[in-house]
Amino acid sequence: MSDPYFSFTVDAEDGAARAATFQTPHGSIDTPVFMPVGTLGTVKALDPDDLTAAGASMVLANTYHLHLRPGDDVVRDLGGLHRFMAWNGPILTDSGGFQVFSLEGLRSVDEDGVEFRSHIDGSRRRFTPESVIQIQRNLGADVIMQFDHVIPGQSTFEEARDASDRSIRWLERCLTEFNAQNSRVRNPQAPGPRPQALFPILQGGIHPQLRKDAARTIARMHDWLGFAIGGLSVGESKPDMYAILDQLHPELPSERPRYLMGVGFPEDLIEGVRRGVDLFDCVAPTRMGRNGTAFSSAGRLNIKRAEYRTDDRPLDESCDCSACRRFSRGYLRHLYISDEILGLRLLSLHNVHFLVSLMRGARDAITAGAFESWASESLQRLASAPESQT
């Protein structure tokens, strides 16, 4: 990678899985890695210090939501996302494409972009490839995404081809705008926004040929600093998702990071790493924590169940997060049943810590040349939870 501000070095490989180092203007990331999601500039219920203590190295924020509230211009004027949310490490922003296309009945698509109504106040807005790049420039993340056309996971071949082709056309416009913006801020020591990396997003639904065609077309278009895989974990079956990742592995440049968007269940992270993915994100750990569900090395645990009322064990005997070191299942159940905010915070903290640690374990296994045995054992444990815990 020739860019002076971003680099990606593969440190070890074990089959398709690889351990690598992704360098950004705000620090380096050891991959594979899970990125906690701070939709509105905060990972819900967690302080940035909590994320650091959990071992998180990179977080994600959402372009659509921050554009609506407080406004990307406000974030810019307050020093950009890093200063705004007091997070000094790398940040990735998504393009808002998934959120906009989720507004069924509140948006209309044309070749220029998407017109939509805010889910907050109903105001009419418009996203174009150019405006989305400008919004992300204002936010100031290290890695930004193109504006893409997102469709449901089980879409037909024709629907998927239309969305993929449009995403590629929009990518060309994103790149033109990005180059115009980025050429003015290539000095990381200069005041104001730092250099950014633009990732394209591969679409194509669950149709292998569309995915391959998109990967080849996009790779020829530009010397990208990384590639994002979108349009998965949006309703398709897990075998379909894994099959697409298998198809894409030989098509994507091995010397660039690969980001699987919106995927964050433990088994999916392991299967993604097994197929050459480096970066993951998902709201699942904090959302599930707020709903009383904890990840564990033996599967999911529903803290609301009466059987945990007098359970003195931690959520996970093998976890060293703050919640597991100090508190029992019985206490966490009490907090949750009593609607105490601390319960939601501790469950969220544990879940984020669990996924970050899981990816650290994957990296260690790759480095040791033992990834396949580690993955098989981990998946077997995750699938062995008794019915009472689900």
WONORLIN-V880117 format. One record per backbone hydrogen bond with DSSP energy under -0.5 kcal/mol. CO is the residue of the C=O (numbers start at 1). NH is the residue of the N-H. E is the energy in kcal/mol with one decimal. If there is no record, write none. Layout:
co->(CO & CO)
nh->(NH & NH)
e->(E & E)
This chain:
co->(7 & 9 & 9 & 12 & 14 & 17 & 19 & 19 & 20 & 21 & 21 & 22 & 23 & 24 & 27 & 29 & 29 & 31 & 33 & 34 & 35 & 36 & 36 & 37 & 38 & 39 & 42 & 42 & 43 & 47 & 47 & 48 & 49 & 50 & 51 & 51 & 52 & 57 & 58 & 59 & 60 & 61 & 61 & 62 & 63 & 64 & 65 & 66 & 71 & 71 & 72 & 73 & 74 & 75 & 76 & 79 & 80 & 81 & 82 & 86 & 90 & 91 & 91 & 92 & 93 & 94 & 96 & 97 & 98 & 100 & 102 & 103 & 106 & 108 & 112 & 113 & 114 & 115 & 116 & 118 & 123 & 125 & 127 & 128 & 129 & 130 & 131 & 132 & 133 & 134 & 135 & 136 & 136 & 139 & 142 & 143 & 144 & 146 & 148 & 152 & 156 & 157 & 158 & 159 & 160 & 161 & 162 & 163 & 164 & 165 & 166 & 167 & 168 & 169 & 170 & 171 & 172 & 173 & 174 & 175 & 176 & 177 & 178 & 179 & 181 & 182 & 186 & 187 & 197 & 197 & 198 & 199 & 200 & 201 & 202 & 204 & 206 & 207 & 208 & 209 & 210 & 211 & 212 & 213 & 214 & 215 & 216 & 217 & 218 & 222 & 225 & 226 & 227 & 228 & 228 & 229 & 234 & 237 & 238 & 239 & 240 & 241 & 242 & 243 & 244 & 245 & 246 & 248 & 248 & 249 & 253 & 257 & 258 & 258 & 258 & 259 & 259 & 260 & 260 & 265 & 265 & 266 & 267 & 268 & 269 & 270 & 271 & 272 & 272 & 273 & 278 & 278 & 279 & 280 & 281 & 282 & 283 & 284 & 285 & 286 & 287 & 288 & 288 & 289 & 292 & 294 & 296 & 301 & 301 & 302 & 305 & 306 & 308 & 310 & 311 & 313 & 316 & 321 & 322 & 323 & 328 & 329 & 330 & 331 & 332 & 333 & 334 & 335 & 336 & 340 & 340 & 341 & 342 & 343 & 344 & 345 & 346 & 347 & 348 & 349 & 350 & 351 & 352 & 353 & 354 & 355 & 356 & 357 & 358 & 359 & 360 & 361 & 362 & 363 & 364 & 365 & 366 & 370 & 371 & 372 & 373 & 374 & 375 & 376 & 377 & 378 & 379 & 381 & 382 & 386 & 387 & 389)
nh->(23 & 11 & 21 & 19 & 17 & 14 & 11 & 12 & 31 & 9 & 23 & 29 & 7 & 27 & 24 & 22 & 31 & 20 & 280 & 36 & 282 & 38 & 60 & 39 & 41 & 62 & 40 & 44 & 46 & 50 & 51 & 52 & 53 & 54 & 55 & 56 & 55 & 90 & 36 & 92 & 38 & 63 & 94 & 66 & 67 & 68 & 69 & 71 & 74 & 75 & 76 & 77 & 78 & 80 & 79 & 83 & 84 & 85 & 87 & 88 & 59 & 142 & 143 & 61 & 145 & 63 & 100 & 101 & 102 & 103 & 104 & 106 & 117 & 115 & 129 & 110 & 127 & 108 & 125 & 122 & 118 & 116 & 114 & 132 & 133 & 134 & 135 & 136 & 137 & 138 & 139 & 140 & 141 & 81 & 197 & 93 & 199 & 148 & 150 & 155 & 160 & 161 & 162 & 163 & 164 & 165 & 166 & 167 & 168 & 169 & 170 & 171 & 172 & 173 & 174 & 175 & 176 & 177 & 178 & 179 & 180 & 181 & 182 & 183 & 184 & 185 & 188 & 190 & 144 & 199 & 225 & 146 & 228 & 203 & 230 & 207 & 208 & 211 & 212 & 213 & 214 & 215 & 216 & 217 & 218 & 219 & 220 & 221 & 222 & 224 & 257 & 200 & 259 & 202 & 230 & 261 & 153 & 241 & 242 & 243 & 244 & 245 & 246 & 247 & 248 & 249 & 250 & 251 & 252 & 252 & 256 & 227 & 260 & 278 & 279 & 229 & 261 & 263 & 281 & 268 & 269 & 270 & 271 & 272 & 273 & 274 & 275 & 275 & 277 & 276 & 32 & 33 & 260 & 35 & 263 & 37 & 287 & 288 & 289 & 290 & 291 & 291 & 293 & 292 & 303 & 301 & 299 & 294 & 303 & 305 & 308 & 309 & 311 & 312 & 330 & 329 & 319 & 325 & 326 & 327 & 332 & 333 & 334 & 335 & 336 & 337 & 338 & 340 & 339 & 343 & 344 & 345 & 346 & 347 & 348 & 349 & 350 & 351 & 352 & 353 & 354 & 355 & 356 & 357 & 358 & 359 & 360 & 361 & 362 & 363 & 364 & 365 & 366 & 367 & 368 & 370 & 369 & 374 & 375 & 376 & 377 & 378 & 379 & 380 & 381 & 382 & 383 & 384 & 385 & 389 & 390 & 302)
e->(-3.1 & -0.6 & -2.3 & -2.6 & -1.3 & -2.8 & -2.6 & -1.9 & -3.0 & -2.4 & -0.6 & -2.4 & -1.5 & -1.8 & -1.9 & -2.9 & -0.6 & -1.5 & -1.6 & -0.6 & -0.8 & -0.6 & -2.3 & -0.6 & -2.3 & -1.9 & -0.6 & -0.8 & -2.7 & -1.0 & -1.6 & -2.2 & -2.5 & -1.9 & -0.6 & -2.5 & -1.2 & -0.8 & -0.6 & -2.5 & -4.0 & -0.5 & -1.6 & -2.2 & -2.1 & -1.7 & -2.5 & -2.2 & -0.6 & -1.9 & -2.3 & -2.5 & -1.4 & -2.9 & -1.8 & -0.5 & -2.9 & -2.8 & -1.8 & -0.5 & -1.7 & -1.5 & -1.9 & -2.3 & -0.7 & -0.7 & -2.6 & -2.4 & -0.9 & -1.3 & -2.1 & -2.6 & -2.0 & -2.6 & -0.6 & -2.6 & -2.8 & -2.6 & -3.5 & -1.5 & -2.9 & -2.5 & -2.8 & -2.4 & -1.5 & -2.0 & -2.6 & -2.1 & -2.0 & -2.2 & -2.1 & -2.0 & -0.7 & -3.2 & -2.6 & -2.3 & -2.7 & -0.5 & -0.7 & -1.5 & -2.7 & -2.7 & -2.3 & -2.1 & -2.6 & -2.8 & -2.3 & -2.4 & -2.0 & -2.2 & -2.8 & -2.0 & -1.7 & -1.3 & -2.6 & -2.8 & -1.9 & -2.2 & -3.0 & -2.7 & -1.7 & -2.3 & -3.6 & -1.8 & -1.2 & -1.6 & -0.8 & -1.6 & -3.0 & -0.6 & -0.6 & -1.6 & -2.6 & -0.5 & -1.8 & -1.6 & -0.7 & -2.0 & -2.7 & -2.8 & -2.5 & -2.5 & -2.4 & -2.6 & -2.7 & -2.3 & -1.6 & -1.0 & -0.9 & -1.6 & -0.7 & -0.8 & -2.8 & -3.0 & -0.6 & -2.0 & -2.1 & -2.0 & -2.8 & -2.2 & -2.0 & -2.0 & -2.2 & -1.9 & -2.2 & -1.7 & -0.6 & -1.0 & -1.5 & -0.5 & -1.3 & -2.4 & -0.5 & -2.2 & -2.4 & -3.3 & -0.7 & -0.8 & -0.8 & -0.7 & -2.2 & -2.1 & -2.2 & -2.2 & -2.7 & -2.2 & -0.7 & -1.0 & -2.2 & -2.0 & -0.6 & -2.4 & -2.6 & -2.9 & -0.6 & -0.6 & -2.6 & -3.2 & -1.5 & -2.2 & -0.8 & -0.5 & -2.9 & -1.6 & -2.3 & -2.6 & -1.9 & -2.8 & -0.9 & -1.7 & -1.7 & -2.0 & -1.3 & -0.6 & -2.8 & -2.6 & -1.8 & -2.4 & -1.4 & -2.2 & -2.4 & -2.8 & -2.1 & -2.5 & -2.4 & -3.1 & -1.9 & -2.9 & -1.6 & -1.1 & -0.9 & -2.1 & -2.8 & -2.2 & -2.1 & -2.7 & -2.4 & -2.3 & -2.4 & -2.6 & -2.8 & -2.0 & -2.5 & -2.7 & -2.3 & -2.0 & -1.5 & -2.6 & -1.9 & -2.1 & -2.3 & -2.2 & -2.4 & -2.6 & -1.8 & -3.1 & -1.4 & -2.1 & -3.4 & -2.5 & -2.2 & -2.5 & -2.7 & -2.0 & -2.1 & -2.4 & -1.6 & -1.3 & -0.6 & -2.2 & -1.2 & -0.7)
